């Protein structure tokens, strides 16, 4: 799988969890980069406090891959990626809101 390939995840696999190592393998990056993305708030791991292990859900995996495409394609640093993803999330939310409002029109 190439780094720029978009991964579409089935809704039946929505609750699959990935370890930090699996995420690194799927994203083609190293652990430190994922840790830095977590520190910048780009993605939130699901922590297992007793085990001191991070897991990531499928949405986090897709978000990490999207972040990497922004970094590689637009040469953004992690601050720029975090801001871009926040704005893209806001756009997605507004588009969903518009769709709901359009369905309410006669």
N, C-alpha and C positions, 0 to 999 in steps of 0.2 A: 504494500500500500504506500503510495507517495504521501509526502507530508502535506500537500495541498489538497488531497482528496477529502471530500466531505463525507462523514460517516452518518448514515441515517440509522437510527436505532428504533427498532420495533417497539410498540407500546407494551407488548408482552414481556419484553426484557427491561422494562422501565426500572424495576427494583433490583437489578443486578448491581453488585458492588465490585469495585476494582481496587486492588491494593495500590500503594504508591509505585511499586515496581511495575505492575501491569500498566498503569497509566503512563509511566516513563517509556515503556516498550511501545505502547500504542501511539504515543505522541512523538516518539523518536527523539526524546530529550533526556537530560540527566536529572537526577533527584533534586539538585540544588535549584534548578530553574523552576521546578514545580513548587518547591518550598518558597521561593521568592514570589511566585504568583499568588500563593496563599497569603503571604505577608502583605502584598499590595491589595488584597481583597478581590482579586480577579476570580477566585474560586474558593469555595468553602468545603473543606473535607468533613467527612463524618468521622468524628473521633471516637475511639474506643478507649476511654480513660484507664480502665484496668489493664489493658494490653499495651497502652501507649503506642497504638497503631492508627494510621490514617487510612480511611477508605473513601472512595469517590463514587458517586452514582453516575449513571449514563449521561445525565444533563451536564454534570461537571466535566466529564470527558469531552463532550461536544464543545463546551465553553473553552476548555484548554486548547483544543485544536483550533478553534476560532481565534483565540488569542495568539497562537503561533502564526497563523496566516497573517494577522495584522502586523506582527513583528517582522516576519520575513518579507511580506509583500510591500508594506508601507514603511518599513525600517523604523517602526515606533519603539520607544523604550517602554518599560513596564508601566510607568505613569501614564503615558499616552495610550497604551493598551487598556488600562483600567478605565480611563475616562471614555475612550471610544466604546468599550463594551457597555458602560453605564448609559451612554447616549443611545446606543443601539437597543438596549433593553427598554428605554423610555419610548423610543419610536415604536417598538413592537407592542408595547402596552397601549399607546395611542391608536395604533392601527386596529387593535382588537376592540377598543372602545368605539371607534368609528364604525366598525362592522356591526356591533351591537346596536348602535343608534340607527344605522341604515335599515336593519331588520325591523325596527320599530316604525319606520315611515310607511305610510299607506301606499 
